[in-house]
């Protein structure tokens, strides 16, 4: 379930980055009205996109790390059994 939400976060962050870059491009053009508002919205969208992307990547990497280290270590268990036999 967490993997699906991390994938959703990655998609949302990509959309926010694209929207932010588009708004920054539109705000920097001379023909747009309300340049300051568009530039601020573009900067906010870019910042949110980057933050969401970093969060999604950390979540995916953490999930992979936990899956890798959650498998039982058979060598440790067999060594403990031999030690308990006496």
ChimeraX commands (.cxc) that place a marker at each C-alpha (Angstrom):
marker #1 position 0.00,0.00,0.00 radius 0.5
marker #1 position 2.82,2.39,0.84 radius 0.5
marker #1 position 4.40,1.71,-2.54 radius 0.5
marker #1 position 1.26,2.92,-4.34 radius 0.5
marker #1 position 1.16,6.12,-2.33 radius 0.5
marker #1 position 4.86,6.73,-3.02 radius 0.5
marker #1 position 4.22,6.29,-6.74 radius 0.5
marker #1 position 1.30,8.73,-6.45 radius 0.5
marker #1 position 3.60,11.20,-4.66 radius 0.5
marker #1 position 6.12,10.92,-7.48 radius 0.5
marker #1 position 3.43,11.59,-10.11 radius 0.5
marker #1 position 2.07,14.59,-8.18 radius 0.5
marker #1 position 5.56,15.99,-7.71 radius 0.5
marker #1 position 6.30,15.71,-11.42 radius 0.5
marker #1 position 3.05,17.52,-12.21 radius 0.5
marker #1 position 3.86,20.26,-9.69 radius 0.5
marker #1 position 7.34,20.70,-11.13 radius 0.5
marker #1 position 6.02,20.98,-14.68 radius 0.5
marker #1 position 3.29,23.41,-13.61 radius 0.5
marker #1 position 5.79,25.47,-11.63 radius 0.5
marker #1 position 8.22,25.69,-14.51 radius 0.5
marker #1 position 5.40,26.66,-16.86 radius 0.5
marker #1 position 4.22,29.37,-14.47 radius 0.5
marker #1 position 7.75,30.69,-14.09 radius 0.5
marker #1 position 8.08,30.82,-17.87 radius 0.5
marker #1 position 4.75,32.62,-18.24 radius 0.5
marker #1 position 5.52,35.03,-15.42 radius 0.5
marker #1 position 8.87,35.96,-16.90 radius 0.5
marker #1 position 7.39,36.77,-20.30 radius 0.5
marker #1 position 6.60,40.44,-20.91 radius 0.5
marker #1 position 3.09,39.86,-22.21 radius 0.5
marker #1 position 1.58,38.39,-19.05 radius 0.5
marker #1 position -0.51,40.45,-16.67 radius 0.5
marker #1 position 0.10,40.00,-12.95 radius 0.5
marker #1 position 3.69,38.90,-13.37 radius 0.5
marker #1 position 4.50,38.92,-9.66 radius 0.5
marker #1 position 1.60,36.65,-8.72 radius 0.5
marker #1 position 2.43,34.18,-11.48 radius 0.5
marker #1 position 6.11,34.14,-10.53 radius 0.5
marker #1 position 5.27,33.55,-6.86 radius 0.5
marker #1 position 2.87,30.73,-7.74 radius 0.5
marker #1 position 5.48,29.19,-10.03 radius 0.5
marker #1 position 8.12,29.32,-7.33 radius 0.5
marker #1 position 5.74,27.78,-4.78 radius 0.5
marker #1 position 4.78,24.98,-7.19 radius 0.5
marker #1 position 8.44,24.24,-7.92 radius 0.5
marker #1 position 9.29,24.16,-4.23 radius 0.5
marker #1 position 6.35,21.88,-3.42 radius 0.5
marker #1 position 7.24,19.63,-6.33 radius 0.5
marker #1 position 10.83,19.25,-5.19 radius 0.5
marker #1 position 9.80,18.60,-1.58 radius 0.5
marker #1 position 7.23,16.00,-2.63 radius 0.5
marker #1 position 9.70,14.33,-4.97 radius 0.5
marker #1 position 12.34,14.09,-2.24 radius 0.5
marker #1 position 9.74,12.64,0.13 radius 0.5
marker #1 position 8.62,10.05,-2.44 radius 0.5
marker #1 position 12.20,8.98,-3.23 radius 0.5
marker #1 position 13.05,8.65,0.47 radius 0.5
marker #1 position 9.88,6.62,1.01 radius 0.5
marker #1 position 10.65,4.26,-1.88 radius 0.5
marker #1 position 14.24,3.79,-0.74 radius 0.5
marker #1 position 13.17,3.20,2.86 radius 0.5
marker #1 position 10.62,0.63,1.71 radius 0.5
marker #1 position 13.27,-1.21,-0.32 radius 0.5
marker #1 position 15.69,-1.09,2.62 radius 0.5
marker #1 position 13.09,-2.56,4.98 radius 0.5
marker #1 position 12.20,-5.33,2.53 radius 0.5
marker #1 position 15.85,-6.22,2.09 radius 0.5
marker #1 position 16.56,-6.39,5.82 radius 0.5
marker #1 position 13.32,-8.03,6.92 radius 0.5
marker #1 position 14.20,-11.42,5.43 radius 0.5
marker #1 position 15.32,-13.94,8.07 radius 0.5
marker #1 position 19.02,-14.57,8.37 radius 0.5
marker #1 position 19.30,-18.36,8.29 radius 0.5
marker #1 position 22.98,-18.49,9.22 radius 0.5
marker #1 position 22.43,-16.78,12.56 radius 0.5
marker #1 position 19.55,-19.10,13.47 radius 0.5
marker #1 position 21.48,-22.27,12.70 radius 0.5
marker #1 position 24.48,-21.07,14.71 radius 0.5
marker #1 position 22.26,-20.36,17.71 radius 0.5
marker #1 position 20.75,-23.85,17.54 radius 0.5
marker #1 position 24.17,-25.50,17.53 radius 0.5
marker #1 position 25.27,-23.39,20.48 radius 0.5
marker #1 position 22.19,-24.35,22.53 radius 0.5
marker #1 position 22.79,-28.10,22.04 radius 0.5
marker #1 position 25.60,-27.99,24.49 radius 0.5
marker link #1:1,2 radius 0.2
marker link #1:2,3 radius 0.2
marker link #1:3,4 radius 0.2
marker link #1:4,5 radius 0.2
marker link #1:5,6 radius 0.2
marker link #1:6,7 radius 0.2
marker link #1:7,8 radius 0.2
marker link #1:8,9 radius 0.2
marker link #1:9,10 radius 0.2
marker link #1:10,11 radius 0.2
marker link #1:11,12 radius 0.2
marker link #1:12,13 radius 0.2
marker link #1:13,14 radius 0.2
marker link #1:14,15 radius 0.2
marker link #1:15,16 radius 0.2
marker link #1:16,17 radius 0.2
marker link #1:17,18 radius 0.2
marker link #1:18,19 radius 0.2
marker link #1:19,20 radius 0.2
marker link #1:20,21 radius 0.2
marker link #1:21,22 radius 0.2
marker link #1:22,23 radius 0.2
marker link #1:23,24 radius 0.2
marker link #1:24,25 radius 0.2
marker link #1:25,26 radius 0.2
marker link #1:26,27 radius 0.2
marker link #1:27,28 radius 0.2
marker link #1:28,29 radius 0.2
marker link #1:29,30 radius 0.2
marker link #1:30,31 radius 0.2
marker link #1:31,32 radius 0.2
marker link #1:32,33 radius 0.2
marker link #1:33,34 radius 0.2
marker link #1:34,35 radius 0.2
marker link #1:35,36 radius 0.2
marker link #1:36,37 radius 0.2
marker link #1:37,38 radius 0.2
marker link #1:38,39 radius 0.2
marker link #1:39,40 radius 0.2
marker link #1:40,41 radius 0.2
marker link #1:41,42 radius 0.2
marker link #1:42,43 radius 0.2
marker link #1:43,44 radius 0.2
marker link #1:44,45 radius 0.2
marker link #1:45,46 radius 0.2
marker link #1:46,47 radius 0.2
marker link #1:47,48 radius 0.2
marker link #1:48,49 radius 0.2
marker link #1:49,50 radius 0.2
marker link #1:50,51 radius 0.2
marker link #1:51,52 radius 0.2
marker link #1:52,53 radius 0.2
marker link #1:53,54 radius 0.2
marker link #1:54,55 radius 0.2
marker link #1:55,56 radius 0.2
marker link #1:56,57 radius 0.2
marker link #1:57,58 radius 0.2
marker link #1:58,59 radius 0.2
marker link #1:59,60 radius 0.2
marker link #1:60,61 radius 0.2
marker link #1:61,62 radius 0.2
marker link #1:62,63 radius 0.2
marker link #1:63,64 radius 0.2
marker link #1:64,65 radius 0.2
marker link #1:65,66 radius 0.2
marker link #1:66,67 radius 0.2
marker link #1:67,68 radius 0.2
marker link #1:68,69 radius 0.2
marker link #1:69,70 radius 0.2
marker link #1:70,71 radius 0.2
marker link #1:71,72 radius 0.2
marker link #1:72,73 radius 0.2
marker link #1:73,74 radius 0.2
marker link #1:74,75 radius 0.2
marker link #1:75,76 radius 0.2
marker link #1:76,77 radius 0.2
marker link #1:77,78 radius 0.2
marker link #1:78,79 radius 0.2
marker link #1:79,80 radius 0.2
marker link #1:80,81 radius 0.2
marker link #1:81,82 radius 0.2
marker link #1:82,83 radius 0.2
marker link #1:83,84 radius 0.2
marker link #1:84,85 radius 0.2
marker link #1:85,86 radius 0.2
view
